[in-house]
Amino acid sequence: MADKTAALIKAQQAVAQSTSMAVQDATDNLRNLSTIATTAIGVALSQLLATGDPKYVKVIEEAQKAMTKGTENFSDVGTKAAKILKDFTP
């Protein structure tokens, strides 16, 4: 019985570590996406102000959409990781 309990605890620790890494990866992804989107928005806004060309509005909108998707992905990963941990409790 002690061996089974020890094995379950080790398995739970492995699952916890894996889900933690998934959340960390999602965090890194969101951070990187935010940097790229913010940079793209800044450049597009600068060009929009300089030229008045409305094509830059589309760039800004697409960068904002990418951020929204990235945030949704981050939330989804976190929610699923928490569910996995909860459901795995021995």
C-alpha positions as CSV (number, residue, x, y, z in Angstrom):
1,M,0.0,0.0,0.0
2,A,2.9,2.4,0.8
3,D,4.4,1.7,-2.6
4,K,1.1,2.6,-4.3
5,T,0.8,5.8,-2.3
6,A,4.3,6.8,-3.1
7,A,3.8,6.1,-6.8
8,L,0.6,8.2,-6.8
9,I,2.4,11.1,-5.1
10,K,5.2,10.9,-7.6
11,A,2.8,10.8,-10.5
12,Q,0.9,13.8,-9.1
13,Q,4.1,15.7,-8.8
14,A,5.0,14.9,-12.4
15,V,1.6,16.0,-13.6
16,A,1.9,19.2,-11.5
17,Q,5.3,19.9,-13.0
18,S,4.1,19.3,-16.6
19,T,1.1,21.5,-16.2
20,S,3.2,24.2,-14.6
21,M,5.6,24.1,-17.6
22,A,2.6,24.4,-19.9
23,V,1.4,27.5,-18.1
24,Q,4.9,28.9,-18.1
25,D,5.1,28.3,-21.9
26,A,1.7,30.0,-22.4
27,T,3.0,32.9,-20.3
28,D,6.1,33.3,-22.4
29,N,4.0,33.0,-25.5
30,L,1.7,35.8,-24.3
31,R,4.6,38.0,-23.3
32,N,6.3,37.5,-26.7
33,L,3.1,38.1,-28.6
34,S,2.5,41.2,-26.6
35,T,5.9,42.6,-27.5
36,I,5.4,41.9,-31.2
37,A,1.9,43.3,-31.2
38,T,2.8,46.4,-29.3
39,T,5.7,47.0,-31.6
40,A,3.5,46.5,-34.7
41,I,0.9,48.8,-33.3
42,G,3.5,51.5,-32.5
43,V,5.0,51.4,-36.0
44,A,1.6,51.3,-37.7
45,L,0.3,54.2,-35.6
46,S,3.5,56.2,-36.4
47,Q,3.0,55.5,-40.1
48,L,-0.7,56.3,-39.9
49,L,0.0,59.7,-38.3
50,A,2.8,60.4,-40.8
51,T,1.0,59.4,-44.0
52,G,-2.7,59.2,-43.1
53,D,-2.9,56.0,-45.1
54,P,-5.8,53.9,-43.7
55,K,-4.1,50.6,-44.4
56,Y,-2.3,51.1,-41.1
57,V,-5.6,50.9,-39.3
58,K,-5.9,47.3,-40.5
59,V,-2.5,46.5,-39.1
60,I,-3.4,47.9,-35.7
61,E,-6.7,46.0,-35.8
62,E,-5.0,42.7,-36.7
63,A,-2.3,43.2,-34.0
64,Q,-5.1,43.8,-31.4
65,K,-6.9,40.6,-32.6
66,A,-3.7,38.6,-32.2
67,M,-3.4,39.9,-28.6
68,T,-7.0,38.9,-27.9
69,K,-6.4,35.4,-29.3
70,G,-3.1,35.1,-27.3
71,T,-5.0,36.1,-24.1
72,E,-7.7,33.6,-24.8
73,N,-5.1,30.9,-25.4
74,F,-3.4,31.8,-22.1
75,S,-6.7,31.6,-20.2
76,D,-7.5,28.3,-21.9
77,V,-4.2,26.7,-21.0
78,G,-4.5,27.9,-17.4
79,T,-8.0,26.6,-17.0
80,K,-7.2,23.2,-18.5
81,A,-4.0,22.9,-16.4
82,A,-6.0,23.5,-13.3
83,K,-8.7,21.0,-14.3
84,I,-6.0,18.4,-15.0
85,L,-4.5,18.9,-11.6
86,K,-7.8,18.8,-9.9
87,D,-8.9,15.7,-11.7
88,F,-5.6,13.9,-11.0
89,T,-5.7,14.2,-7.3
90,P,-5.2,10.7,-5.8
